[in-house]
Amino acid sequence: MTVIAPPSRPPALSPSRASDFLQCPLLFRLRTVDRLPEPASAAATRGTLVHSVLERLYDAPAGERTPAAAQELLPVEWEKLQEADPRVKELFAPGGDAESEGVENWLDGAGRLVSTYFTLEDPNRLEPAERELKVETQLPDGPLLRGIVDRLDVKPDDGALRVVDYKTGRSPSPRFEGKVLFQLRFYGLVLWRERGVVPKMLQLVYLGDGQVLRAEPTPEQLEGAERKVRWVWSEIERAARAGKWEARPSKLCDWCAHRALCPAFGGTPPQIPEGAVELRLGIA
């Protein structure tokens, strides 16, 4: 019998896990409850690397945050990433996600994304208040919300907050903007509940095509985000208590690491380990 270790932190809902459930409840279950391992993804790993470079860039004083300095950080952060997660070395092995690309071309792609950043913002004119900020808040009669904000800027004169998130993909078409803004409104909601201040600006920086998406949230919009979060959580509770995690096929299935286990493709999900739902979701 599989023994489930108690979580190091209380169960919580993050924007990425909420998005997983909205995309496919079975995917949410396999990632959050079963915690099945997934092979390294070339795109996700490149995103992690670029985020690390942009975080470390602000360790340098203003005036020294140059494109050349950022490029010099790439191999340093790449070495750290390989030490922290040995799976990324499998990317370039036979059958790996980046086998055909090769490590040098893959790193060049990361370098181009970093270069694009300098066309969108001048880091020498910014002094972030926080980087990779862990935020959380407990909703009354609801779930604990948790996430990591890439960058939080605080305006010196009036304390206005700007939430910044870096994306290494391309910007969405207008009809999908609401979906991507959900993540930032989630963070805005958490900051509002914890600090009592509605962020002035939510900003998505798309390095894939050099676009910036900005939105000024209102209390009504953040309350709407809370209602959506509560609805998602109620659906998670319903699925957990019924033991029914629906597979929801879509075009995204082509990139799913668990497709072989999906009933929609002739697979059979594993049995949920005893006690996993309560330990990992806090749902009895």
N, C-alpha and C positions, 0 to 999 in steps of 0.2 A: 504494500500500500504506500502510495506517495505521501510523504510528510510535508506539509506546507509550513514554512517558517513564518512567524509573525512579521508583519510589515514594520520597517524601522520608523515609519511615520504613519499617522492616521490616514485611512483611505480618503481620497479626494478626487474631484473632477477637474480636469485641465481642459483647455480649449482643444488640444489635439485629440484627447480621448472622447470629448463630446462630438467632435467632427467624425471620428471613427464610428461612433454609434449612429449618427445621422446617415453616414454612408452605407454602413452594413452592421447590424447588431451582432452578427456572428463574428465579424472581424474584431469588433470591440471585445467580445468575450475571449477570443483566442489570444488577443494581445494583453488584455487587462486581467482577466481571471486565470486563464491557463498559463499566460506568459510564455507562449511558445517562442523559441528562438527564431530569428529571421536572419537570412544572409545579409551581408553588408550591401548597401545600395550605393552605386556610384554618385547619383545625384544627391542623396541625403548626406553622404560622407563629404562631398565637395561643399555642401552647404555648411556643415559643421566646421570644416576647415576655414572657410571664408569668414564665418562668424567669429571664430577665434582670432583671426588676423585683425578684424575690425575692432574687436574688444581690446586687444593688446596695443593697437595703434595709439590709443588714447593714454597709454602709460607714458608716452613721450611728451615733453612739454610742447606747448603751442609754438609753431615755427619749425618744428622737426617732424611733423606728421606729413611726410611727403609720399608721393607715389613710390619712390625708390625705397624708402624706409618700410613701406607696407610690403613691397615685393621681397625684401630681405627677411620679413617675418614668415613668409610662406614655408620655406624648408624647415624652419625652427618649429613652427606649429604643426607641420606635417609629422615630424619626428615624435612630438609629444602625443599626437593623436594615435600614432601606431603603437606607442607604449601603453596608452590608456585603453585601447581597444584593438587587440591583436586580430580581430576579424577583418579589419580593413585591408590587411595584407592579402586576403583571399580575393579581393576585387580583381587583381591582375593575374591570378592563377588560372589554369585551364578551367573553363566553365564559369569563371567569375564575371560579375556584371560589367567590368571594364577591361576584360581580357583583350578585346580587339582594339581598344583605344590606347592602351599602354600607359605606364605611369607618367612619362614625360609629357605626353599630350594632355593627359588628365590634369596634371599640375599646371600646364599652360592655360587650360580652360579656367582653372581657379584664379590664376593671375589676371586673366582678362576681366573676370568679375570684379576683382579688387580694383583694377584700373578704372572700371566704369563708376565705381563709387565716387571717385574724385571729380567726376563730371557732374555729380548731383549735389554734393555738399562739400564745403571747405572745412575739413576737420580742425584747421587751425583757428577757426572762428567760433568753435564750440567747446564748451566745458561740461560734459555730461555730469549730472548729479549722481547717476547710478548706471552701471553696466551689468548685464546678466543679473538683473534684480529679481530675486525670488519673492513673489507676492502670494498672499493667501488671505482668505476671509471666510468666516463661517456664516452662511445664510441662516437666519432664524427659521427653524422648522424646515431646513433644506440641507443640501450638501455643503461640505467644505470645498471651497474653490481654491485652486492652486495653479500657478504658472510662473514662467520666467520671461521678464520683459527685456528685450535686447538692449534698449537704452532708454533712460528717462532723463529728459532735460527739464530744468527748473529755471524759469526766467528770473533774473536777479531782482528786478524792480517790483514785481507784483506776485512772485511765487507761482505763476501759471505753469501747468504741467504739460509737457509734450511727450507722448508715448511713441517710440520709434521701433519699428520692426523691420529687419532686413530679410528680403526674399531673394534667393538666387535664381529663381525661375523668371518667367515672363509675366507681365501684368495681365490681369484678366480682362475679358470683354466686359462692357458696362453691365450686361445682364447677370454677371457673376460677382459684381462688386459687393453686393450685400452679403454673400457667403464669406468672402475673405475679410470683410469688416467685422464679422461676428467675433473673430479672435481678438481684435483690438478692442471692441466694445466689452468683451469679457474682461480684459485687463483694466479697461477704464472703470468698469463696475467694481472690480476688486479694490482699485485705488480709491475710488469714491467712498466705498464702505469703510475702508481702513483709515483714510486720511481726511475724509469729509470734504474733499475737493473734487469737483468734476474736471477731468483733464481738459485743457483748452484745445488741444490738437491730438489727433491720432494720425500717424504717418507710416505708410508702408513704402519702403524703398526697394524697388524691383531692379536688381542688378542684371537680370537676364536681358532686358531691353531698355534699360536706362529711364524708367518711368517712376514717378512718385505719386502715390495716391494719398490725398489728405482729406480728413473729415473733422469737423468740429462737432463733437457729440453734445447732445442736450440731455438733461436729466430724464426726459421722457424716453429718449432712445436707450439710455442705460437701464431704465426700468423695464423697457421692452426686452433688452438682453437678459435681464434677470428672469423675466417670465419665460423666455425661451429655455434658459438653463434649467429652471424648475421643471418645465415640461419634459426636457430631455431626461432629467434625473428620475421623474416619475415613470417614464417609459423604461428606463434601466431597471428600476425597482420591480416593475411589472414583469419584465422579461426574466429577471433573476428569480423571483418567487414562483413563476410558472415553469422555470427551467426551459423556456423556449426562446432561443436566440435565432431570429430570422436571418436567413441568407438573402441578401438583396443584390442580385446580379446587376452589373453596370459595365461600362467601358473600362472602368478602373480595375476590373477583375484581371485584366491582362498583366497587371503589375503586382498582383497580390501574392505574397510569399506563401499563403496558405490555401491556394486554389485547389491543391490535390485533396484537401480535407473537406472541401465544400460540397454539400449535397447537390447544389445546382450544377456541379460538374462531375457528378458520380462518386464523390468522396464521402467519407464518414468522419465527422469530428470525433475527437477522443472524449472519453468520459471526463467530466469535470472532477478534479481531485477533491476528495472530501474536505469540507471546511473552507475551500478556496473562495467561494462567493462571499462568505461572511468576513473572512480575513482581508480580502483585497477590495471589497466594496463596502464593507460595514453593513451589509444587508442580511438580516437573519431570516 
